[in-house]
Amino acid sequence: MTPQASVMYAAPLRPGAAAVVHQLLCGMNKKPGVYDPQNDLIPLHTFPQLHFARLLVVQDLANADRAVYGLPTTGLPEYLVFLAEIDGEESTFRNDLVRVARAGLVKLFTNCSTYKDGSDLGDWLNASRTDAAATYVNWRGRTVVQVREEETLRRFLKQKLKEDMRADSAENVRLALQATVDRSKAQGELRLTSPIPTPIAWRIQNALNLILVPVVFLLFSPLLLILLPFLILQIRHWEKNDPAIAPPVDPNHSEKLLEMENQDVTNQFNVFGSLKPGRLRLWVVRLLLLFTDYAARHLYHSGNLARVSTIHFARWVFMDGGQRMLFSSIYDGSLESYMDDFINKVGFGLNITFSNGIGYPRTRWLLLDGCQDEQTFKRVLRRHQLPTEVWFNAHPGLTAANKHRNLLIRAGLEKQSMSEKEAAAWLALI
């Protein structure tokens, strides 16, 4: 099994460089929201391990809201950010990136204040890596190669069924298709790559995380139980006194976002904003995201995040020493349906992870209310949503549900035998 990784390179922009970077990034598109494989900066489509990639300028579009909490509204940087969801190790991807797209990367990152002429690009990218506090992968171990091969298999089987529609039992049809696929594989017409062994280092790291997080929690649980009533009361005090900040969304901003959305069945989503001040609050957020990451790593890695199955990848990233946070996800369908999914199915999760952001609708006892104020919630998110200048999807037209269907088709094809009912259900997938 090849694990997936969420990679982020982030560097502060030089003053006034955002417009230059925006122009360069727009040159990587055919039109807003549609990547151009003929661009001369970064040929994202040539990286065999790359599921999704985004390049964008990260800036706090609601920066003025910080003044309500007495926080400075100037002095924090804008960033050029490269996000990638990949198979395997970040270091391998980074080396490939430098080898293939050095000139384009330098042209972009020269606009960053931390990049100096003559810098070793690989070392600089490594130093610019920003780790996520929590990540989510829809189906751990499903590689780019697997997605492509299984979609090719489905189309192959569908074509064979069209060519030969003999009336026969479902199981006999399945066995005939199985034999046809075996012949095509032997002749090199089809390829179904077997999973590689899971890297030992990853297995050890994952096992340690599985064990150590609850062990540490248990060790500190007596102290946490003593502090919990005070923490709950403090959270409730915050909830009652936090100012509500939800002005209307700038129509021009909304139009710009709409122009980039719904170019395919899969969309990208990036929101960025400031956290409410206070060291205790920051530690509460860190703890909650630690549990989020633990659950995503060990419980929700096979097709759904709680009850939401339309998300391919997601990440939560602290920036500026915990003053601000970036949330980034890749999802199927419209933004409206995406937000409705969360509100209706796991609203408490939204409240837990986002209620410490400036402007978030007031929660009650952390879990209640908040996003249930639906229109305010959607307005706040839209105000903080960032345009994604470059958006690459290695699997256009394939939803998370499609990928899972294809996985089931392959698994069913490889079975030695099925009942007639099972075979009929399998054929219906094709």
RACORNOR-V979099 format. One record per pair of residues at least 24 apart in sequence whose ideal C-beta (glycine too) atoms are under 10 Angstrom apart, sorted by the first residue. I is the first residue (numbers start at 1). J is the second residue. Records with the same first field share a line. If there is no record, write none. Layout:
I=J  J
//
This chain:
1=140  141  142  143  195  196  197  198  199  202  203
2=49  86  87  88  89  140  141  142  143  144  145  146  195  196  197  198  199  202
3=86  87  88  89  137  140  141  143  198  199  202  203  205  206  301
4=49  51  85  86  87  88  135  137  138  139  140  141  142  143  144  301  312  313
5=49  84  85  86  87  88  89  90  91  92  93  132  135  137  202
6=51  52  83  84  85  86  90  131  132  134  135  136  137  313  314  315  317  328
7=50  53  82  83  84  85  86  89  90  93  94  97  125  129  130  131  132  315
8=54  79  81  82  83  84  90  128  129  130  131  132  315  317  319  326  328
9=55  79  80  81  82  83  84  90  94  97  105  109  112  124  125  126  127  128  129  130
10=58  77  79  80  81  82  83  112  114  128  129  130  317  319  326
11=77  79  80  81  82  108  109  111  112  113  114  115  124  125  127  128  130
12=58  76  77  78  79  80  112  113  114  115  128  320
13=57  58  59  77  78  79  80  109  111  112  113  114
14=77  78  80  110  111  112  113  114  115
15=77  78  113
16=111
17=57  78  80  110  111  112  113
18=57  59  78  79  80  111
19=57  111
20=107  108  110  111
21=55  56  57  78  80  107  108  109  110  111  112  389
22=56  57  387  389
23=389
24=55  80  104  107  108  111  389  390
25=55  56  57  80  108  387  388  389  390
26=389  390
27=389  390
28=55  104  108  389  390  391  392
29=260  389  390  391  392
30=263
31=259  260  263
32=256  257  258  259  260  261  263  387  388  389  391
33=257  258  259  260  261  262  263  264  267  268  387  388  389  390  391
34=260  263  264  390  391  392  396
35=263  390  391  392  393  396
36=390  392
37=392
39=104  390
40=101  103  104  107
41=101  103  104  105  107  108  390
42=82  97  100  101  103  104  105  107  108  390  392
43=100  101  104  392
44=84  97  100  101  390  391  392  393  394
45=392  393  394
46=96  100  101
47=84  86  87  93  96  97  100  101  144  392  394
48=86  87  88  96  143  144  145  148  394
49=84  85  86  87  88  89  92  93  96  143  144  145  394
50=84  85  86  87  93  96  97  144  392  393  394
51=84  85  86  87  137  138  142  143  144  147  312  313  330  392  393  394  395
52=83  84  85  86  144  266  268  312  313  330  391  392  393  394  395
53=82  83  84  85  86  97  268  390  391  392  393  394
54=81  82  83  84  85  268  270  328  330  386  388  389  390  391  392  393
55=80  81  82  83  84  108  388  389  390  391  392
56=80  81  82  83  268  270  272  326  328  386  387  388  389  390  391
57=81  111  386  387  388  389
58=83  270  272  317  319  324  326  328  386
59=272  386
60=272  273  274  319  320  323  324  358  384  386
61=249  250  253  271  272  273  382  383  384  385  386  387
62=245  247  271  272  273  274  357  358  359  380  383  384
63=273  274  324  358
64=245  247
65=243  245  246  247  273  274  357  358  359  380  383  384
66=245  273  274  275  276  277  323  324  358  359
68=242  243  244  245  276  358  359
69=242  243  245  274  275  276  277  278  358
70=277
71=274  275  276  277  323  358
72=323
73=274
75=320
76=274  319  320  323  324
77=112  113  114  319  320
79=112  128  130  272  319  320  324  326
80=108  109  111  112  115  128  389
81=128  130  270  272  317  319  326  328  386  388
82=108  109  125  128  390
83=130  132  268  270  313  315  317  326  328  330  388  390  391
84=313  392
85=135  137  138  144  312  313  314  315  328  330  394
86=143  144
87=141  142  143  144  145  146
88=143  196  199  202
89=199  201  202
90=125  126  129  131
91=122  126  129
93=125
94=121  122  123  125  126  129
95=122  125
97=121  122  125
98=122  123  124  125
130=315  317  318  319  326
131=315  317  318
132=289  293  314  315  316  317  318  326  327  328
133=285  286  288  289  290  292  293  315  316  317  318  322  325  353
134=286  288  289  290  291  292  293  294  295  296  297  314  315  316  317  327  353
135=292  293  296  297  313  314  315  316  317  328
136=292  293  295  296  297  300  301  304  305  308  311  312  313  314  315  316  329
137=296  297  300  301  302  305  311  312  313  314  315
138=300  301  302  303  304  305  308  309  310  311  312  313  314  330  331  332  400  403  404
139=301  302  303  304  312  400  403  404  407
140=198  206  296  297  300  301  302  303
141=195  196  198  301  302
142=195  302  303  312  400  403  404  406  407
143=193  195  196
144=394  395
145=191  192  193
146=192  193  194  195  403  406  407  410
147=394  395  398  402  403  406  407
148=191  193  394  395  398  406
149=190  191  192  193  406  410
150=192  398  402  403  404  405  406  407  408  409  410  411  413
151=395  397  398  402  403  405  406  409
152=189  190  191  192  406
153=181  184  185  190  191  192  406  409  410  413  430
154=402  405  406  409  410  413  429  430
155=406  430
156=180  181  184  189  190  430
157=181  190  409  410  413  427  429  430
158=409  430
159=430
160=184  430
161=427  430
169=420  423  424
170=418  419  420  421  422  423  424  425  426  427  428
171=417  418  419  420  421  422  423  424  426  427
172=420  423
173=423  424  426  427
174=412  413  415  417  418  420  422  423  424  426  427  430
175=413  416  417  418  423
177=412  413  426  427  430
178=412  413  414  415  416
181=410  413  414
182=413
192=410  413  414
206=297  298
209=293  294  297  298
210=294  297  298
213=290  291  293  294  297  298
214=294  298
216=290
217=287  290  291  294
224=287
231=280  283  284  287  366
232=365  366
234=278  280  281  284
235=280  281  284  355  356  363  365  366
236=363  364  365  366
238=276  278  280  281  284  355  356  362  363  366
239=355  362  363  364  365  366  368  369  370
240=362  364
241=362
242=276  355  356  358  359  360  361  362  363
243=276  358  359  362
244=359  360  361  362  373  376  380
245=358  359  360  361  376  380  383
246=359  360  361  373  375  376  377  378  379  380  383
247=359  379  380  383
248=379  382  383
249=378  379  380  381  382  383  384  385
250=382  383
253=382  383  385  386  387
254=382  383  385
256=385  387
257=335  382  385  386  387  388
258=335
259=387
260=387  388  389  391
261=334  335  385  387  388  391
262=333  334  335
263=391  393  396
264=332  391  393  395  396  397  398  399
265=310  332  333  334  393  395  396  397  398  399  400  401  402
266=310  312  330  331  332  333  391  393  395  396  397  398  399  400  402
267=310  329  330  331  332  333  334  335  338  388  391  393
268=312  313  328  329  330  331  386  388  390  391  392  393
269=311  314  327  328  329  330  331  335  338  339  381  385  386  388
270=315  326  327  328  329  330  384  385  386  387  388  391
271=325  326  327  328  329  354  357  380  381  382  383  384  385  386
272=317  319  324  325  326  327  328  357  384  385  386
273=324  325  326  327  354  357  358  359  360  380  381  383  384  385  386
274=319  320  323  324  325  356  357  358  359  384
275=318  319  320  322  323  324  325  354  356  357  358  360
276=355  356  357  358  359  360
277=323  356  358
278=356
279=322
281=322  355  356
282=318  321  322  323  356
283=322
284=352  355  356  366
285=316  318  322  325  352  353  354  355  356  357
286=318  322
288=316  349  352  353  354  355  356  366
289=316  317  318  325  352  353
291=352  353
292=316  349  352  353
295=349
302=404
303=400  401  403  404  407
304=345  400  404
305=329  341  342  345  346  349
306=342  345  346  348  349
307=341  342  344  345  346  349
308=338  341  342  344  345  346  349  400
309=341  345  399  400  401  404
310=337  338  341  342  399  400  401
311=338  341  342  400
312=393  395  398  399  400  403
313=400
316=353  354
324=357  358
325=353  354  356  357  384
326=384  386
327=353  354  357  381  384  385
328=386  388
330=391  393  400
331=399  400
332=398  399  400  401  402
333=399
335=378  381  382  385
336=378
339=371  374  377  378  381  382
340=374  378
342=371  377
343=370  371  372  373  374  377  378
344=371  372  374
346=371
347=371  372  374  377
348=372
350=377  381
351=377
354=380  381  384
357=381  384
358=384
359=383  384
360=384
405=429  430
406=430
//
